[in-house]
Amino acid sequence: MSAAPSPAAVPPPAGDRLAPARCPWCGYERGADTCAKCGDGILDTPGGTPLSTPPRRGFFVFDLVRGFFGFFAGASMLFNRPEFAGKLKLPVIANLLVVTSVGVGLWFAFSALFAQVGGGGDLFGWFRGILAALLTLVSVYFLLPPLTELVIGPFLEPLVDTVDQSMGGPGMRPADRLVWTSVKDGTQSAVELLMIAGGGWLASLALALVGLLPLTFVVSAAVSALVWFELPTHRRGYRLRQRVALLRRNWAVGLGFGLAFQVGALIPFFNVFLLTPTAAVAAAALYLKMDKTGPARA
């Protein structure tokens, strides 16, 4: 019996000359032959069983659930898979310092701002405190993902390496690029994410102030997904528009991941110790099981 032909590389979008042809399994650039990175095959989880076909989208409800629980599966991998042994110390310390600094810094900033508005009696003072707390919460939700990813990102790369290699093989290493190119692209990506997060922050403030908090969480979840899937996609040479197209195509998985990130941000101790390492591992694992074929939905 003849062997089944290798899956064709995913062609670049029409009109996008900068987009490489990508492997439908691992997402790295490839030609028409077997992928040099993953050998045309990945595992369903680190140390799991091989997938029989390249990942595809499923029913959106199932994908939403998969994205949500896939986030917390990242925490399980960190503690239960031997591949991650000894790789948590620096990410945990960095997570603790950055999350605490951002939260406390925003609280003091808003409190000092509203303290300048005097008068109004005790009722107005109570209102100022509530408003400062609300602004701090909303601001943390929108500004924490890009700020932490920007600062902690280098400490999280070994975790993403571990996911890639434990699910796709030892050849799954970041694409080789010049140091200057990596620095330039990384800085551009960080600026783009901060601008997007800033726009989402302003929109969330407006939604929160008119009582539409559920929409605030949804918008925040979308921003979180866009930020954290930068880790597995940047090493594959994705530009921002290509990452947006990927998340549009897999919107339910991305939204589920983002919502779980928001839930994780509310869990005491988990949020200040393990939030960002979990997000990095989960995003890397979920990316490998995303649909990387076909055009993005309109």
Backbone hydrogen bonds, N-H to C=O, Kabsch-Sander energy under -0.5 kcal/mol:
donor,donor_aa,acceptor,acceptor_aa,energy
10,V,22,R,-4.5
16,D,13,P,-2.1
17,R,15,G,-0.8
19,A,16,D,-0.8
22,R,10,V,-2.2
23,C,28,Y,-2.8
27,G,23,C,-1.7
30,R,21,A,-2.1
39,G,35,C,-1.4
43,L,167,M,-2.8
44,D,49,T,-2.7
47,G,166,S,-1.3
48,G,45,T,-2.9
51,L,42,I,-2.6
62,F,59,F,-0.5
63,D,59,F,-2.3
64,L,60,F,-2.4
65,V,61,V,-2.1
66,R,62,F,-2.5
67,G,63,D,-2.5
68,F,64,L,-2.2
69,F,65,V,-2.8
70,G,66,R,-1.7
71,F,67,G,-1.1
71,F,68,F,-0.6
72,F,68,F,-0.9
73,A,69,F,-1.8
74,G,70,G,-1.0
74,G,71,F,-0.9
75,A,71,F,-0.7
76,S,72,F,-1.5
77,M,73,A,-2.3
78,L,74,G,-1.8
79,F,75,A,-1.2
80,N,76,S,-2.2
81,R,77,M,-2.1
84,F,81,R,-1.4
85,A,82,P,-1.6
87,K,84,F,-1.9
92,V,88,L,-2.5
93,I,89,K,-2.2
94,A,90,L,-2.6
95,N,91,P,-2.5
96,L,92,V,-2.5
97,L,93,I,-2.2
98,V,94,A,-2.5
99,V,95,N,-2.5
100,T,96,L,-1.7
101,S,97,L,-2.0
102,V,98,V,-2.8
103,G,99,V,-2.4
104,V,100,T,-2.5
105,G,101,S,-2.4
106,L,102,V,-2.3
107,W,103,G,-2.0
108,F,104,V,-2.4
109,A,105,G,-2.1
110,F,106,L,-2.6
111,S,107,W,-2.5
112,A,108,F,-2.6
113,L,109,A,-2.0
114,F,110,F,-2.5
115,A,111,S,-1.7
116,Q,112,A,-0.7
116,Q,113,L,-0.8
117,V,114,F,-1.2
118,G,116,Q,-1.2
124,F,120,G,-1.0
125,G,121,G,-1.9
126,W,122,D,-2.5
127,F,123,L,-2.1
128,R,124,F,-2.3
129,G,125,G,-2.0
130,I,126,W,-2.2
131,L,127,F,-2.6
132,A,128,R,-2.5
133,A,129,G,-2.2
134,L,130,I,-2.4
135,L,131,L,-2.6
136,T,132,A,-2.1
137,L,133,A,-2.4
138,V,134,L,-2.6
139,S,135,L,-2.5
140,V,136,T,-2.7
141,Y,137,L,-2.1
142,F,138,V,-1.6
143,L,139,S,-3.4
144,L,140,V,-2.1
147,L,143,L,-1.9
148,T,144,L,-3.0
149,E,145,P,-2.4
150,L,146,P,-2.2
151,V,147,L,-2.2
152,I,148,T,-3.4
153,G,149,E,-1.4
155,F,152,I,-1.5
156,L,152,I,-1.0
156,L,153,G,-1.2
157,E,153,G,-1.0
159,L,156,L,-0.7
160,V,156,L,-1.7
161,D,157,E,-2.7
162,T,158,P,-2.0
163,V,159,L,-2.0
164,D,160,V,-2.6
165,Q,161,D,-2.6
166,S,162,T,-2.2
167,M,163,V,-1.4
168,G,164,D,-2.5
169,G,165,Q,-1.3
172,M,169,G,-1.7
173,R,171,G,-2.1
175,A,235,R,-1.8
182,S,178,L,-2.5
183,V,179,V,-2.6
184,K,180,W,-2.8
185,D,181,T,-2.7
186,G,182,S,-2.5
187,T,183,V,-2.5
188,Q,184,K,-2.5
189,S,185,D,-2.5
190,A,186,G,-2.2
191,V,187,T,-2.4
192,E,188,Q,-2.4
193,L,189,S,-2.5
194,L,190,A,-2.4
195,M,191,V,-2.2
196,I,192,E,-2.3
197,A,193,L,-3.0
198,G,194,L,-2.3
199,G,195,M,-2.2
200,G,196,I,-2.6
201,W,197,A,-2.4
202,L,198,G,-2.0
203,A,199,G,-2.1
204,S,200,G,-2.6
205,L,201,W,-2.2
206,A,202,L,-1.8
207,L,203,A,-2.3
208,A,204,S,-3.1
209,L,205,L,-2.4
210,V,206,A,-1.1
211,G,208,A,-1.5
212,L,207,L,-3.0
213,L,211,G,-0.9
216,T,212,L,-1.3
217,F,213,L,-1.9
218,V,214,P,-1.8
219,V,215,L,-2.7
220,S,216,T,-2.3
221,A,217,F,-2.3
222,A,218,V,-2.0
223,V,219,V,-2.1
224,S,220,S,-2.5
225,A,221,A,-2.3
226,L,222,A,-2.2
227,V,223,V,-2.2
228,W,224,S,-2.8
229,F,225,A,-2.1
230,E,227,V,-1.3
231,L,228,W,-1.2
233,T,229,F,-1.4
234,H,230,E,-2.7
235,R,231,L,-0.9
236,R,233,T,-1.1
237,G,234,H,-1.7
238,Y,233,T,-2.1
243,R,239,R,-2.1
244,V,240,L,-2.5
245,A,241,R,-2.0
246,L,242,Q,-2.1
247,L,243,R,-2.3
248,R,244,V,-2.3
249,R,245,A,-2.2
250,N,246,L,-1.7
251,W,248,R,-1.1
254,G,250,N,-2.3
255,L,251,W,-2.8
256,G,252,A,-2.4
257,F,253,V,-2.4
258,G,254,G,-2.6
259,L,255,L,-2.6
260,A,256,G,-2.1
261,F,257,F,-2.2
262,Q,258,G,-1.9
263,V,259,L,-2.0
264,G,260,A,-2.9
265,A,261,F,-1.9
266,L,263,V,-1.5
267,I,264,G,-1.1
270,F,268,P,-2.5
271,N,267,I,-2.4
273,F,269,F,-1.4
274,L,270,F,-2.2
275,L,270,F,-1.1
278,T,274,L,-2.2
279,A,275,L,-2.1
280,A,276,T,-2.4
281,V,277,P,-2.2
282,A,278,T,-2.7
283,A,279,A,-2.6
284,A,280,A,-2.0
285,A,281,V,-2.2
286,L,282,A,-3.0
287,Y,283,A,-2.3
288,L,284,A,-1.4
289,K,285,A,-0.8
289,K,286,L,-0.7
290,M,287,Y,-2.0
292,K,290,M,-0.7
